[in-house]
């Protein structure tokens, strides 16, 4: 009987180890892919703005980046909610849902619906993008310059891109077990002080600009976006204080280790 019990324990331990290795491999692949995609988004924006903005073609940056690159990259974050719910990562479900939900709303419920050239806005009334097709879009003639929505898009993508490159790279190194450099840890737990306000304010500007075309789409959708703007106040506070608490916990751990 003792031999049977030991055999069962060994089998259970082997199964648990195999499951753990599978999860680690999956998380390493997921974080590495997301890191590569966000790095591509960010670097493309950094390269495109100085190429297109001086001649008045800032709006064309959106068309070069949005679909499919940004759409796919941001939509992958839906998996993080599933990761949190199933417990394969220790992230709180509520804060993960707030952050991912707001990003998905911006990408699909604002940028996609109300971009220039989209099916839900009349020509010239899009809040972001445009200036891509024809001679003007190709840079042969001076462009119309950037709209407020284009500048807000740049703010969103800059804040999202840097934040996610740091975050996914941090997690990939952590799961890989190679150790995270001290400077990367510093970036992970300090850059949010600047990037979160930039990202949140840019997101609010885009939602605000979307209110007018949303009313034409359906009055209830306009009121939904108004409610989202109201929710942004407590939601932003929750996310910001969550990151501050995480930073304090990590810094205390580093002091004890030293």
Residue pairs with C-beta under 8 A, 6 or more apart in sequence:
23 88
24 175
27 83
27 88
27 89
27 171
27 175
28 172
28 175
28 176
30 76
30 79
31 168
31 169
31 171
31 172
31 175
32 168
32 172
33 76
34 73
34 76
34 77
34 164
34 168
35 164
35 165
35 168
35 169
35 172
37 69
37 72
37 73
37 76
38 73
38 160
38 161
38 164
38 165
38 168
39 161
39 165
40 69
40 73
41 65
41 69
41 70
41 73
41 157
41 161
42 157
42 158
42 161
42 162
42 165
44 64
44 65
44 69
45 61
45 65
45 154
45 157
45 158
45 161
48 60
48 61
48 64
48 65
49 58
49 61
49 154
52 58
52 60
52 61
52 139
52 143
53 61
53 146
55 139
55 142
55 143
56 142
56 143
56 144
56 145
57 131
57 136
57 137
57 139
57 143
58 131
58 143
58 145
58 146
58 150
58 151
58 154
59 116
59 128
59 129
59 130
59 131
59 132
59 143
59 144
59 145
59 146
59 147
59 150
60 129
60 130
60 131
60 132
60 137
60 143
61 150
61 153
61 154
62 111
62 115
62 128
62 129
62 130
62 150
62 153
63 117
63 129
63 130
63 131
63 132
63 137
64 132
65 157
66 111
66 112
66 115
66 129
67 112
70 107
70 157
71 107
71 108
71 112
74 103
74 104
74 107
74 160
75 104
75 107
75 108
77 100
77 103
77 104
78 100
78 104
80 89
80 91
80 96
80 100
81 93
81 96
81 97
81 100
83 89
83 91
84 91
84 92
84 93
84 96
84 97
85 93
92 242
94 238
95 238
95 239
95 242
98 235
98 238
98 239
99 239
102 203
102 228
102 232
102 235
103 160
105 228
106 156
106 203
106 206
106 207
109 225
110 127
110 206
110 207
110 210
110 225
111 128
111 129
111 153
111 206
112 118
113 120
113 121
113 210
113 213
113 214
113 217
114 120
114 121
114 126
114 127
114 128
114 209
114 210
114 213
114 214
115 121
115 126
115 127
115 128
115 129
115 130
116 123
116 124
116 125
116 126
116 127
116 128
116 129
116 130
116 131
117 123
117 126
117 129
117 130
117 132
117 133
118 126
120 213
120 217
121 127
121 213
121 216
125 212
125 213
126 149
126 213
127 147
127 149
127 206
127 209
127 210
127 213
128 147
128 149
128 150
128 152
128 153
128 206
128 209
129 149
129 150
129 153
131 137
131 143
131 144
135 141
136 143
136 144
137 143
148 205
148 209
149 205
149 206
149 209
152 202
152 203
152 205
152 206
152 209
153 202
153 206
154 202
155 198
155 199
155 201
155 202
155 205
156 199
156 202
156 203
156 206
158 195
158 198
159 195
159 196
159 198
159 199
159 202
160 199
162 191
162 195
163 191
163 192
163 195
163 196
163 199
166 184
166 187
166 188
166 191
167 188
169 184
170 180
170 184
170 185
170 188
173 179
173 180
173 181
173 184
174 180
180 188
185 250
185 254
189 243
189 246
189 247
189 250
189 251
190 247
192 240
192 243
192 247
196 236
196 239
196 240
196 243
200 232
200 236
203 232
204 229
204 232
207 225
207 228
207 229
207 232
208 229
210 225
211 222
211 225
211 226
214 221
214 222
214 224
214 225
215 221
215 222
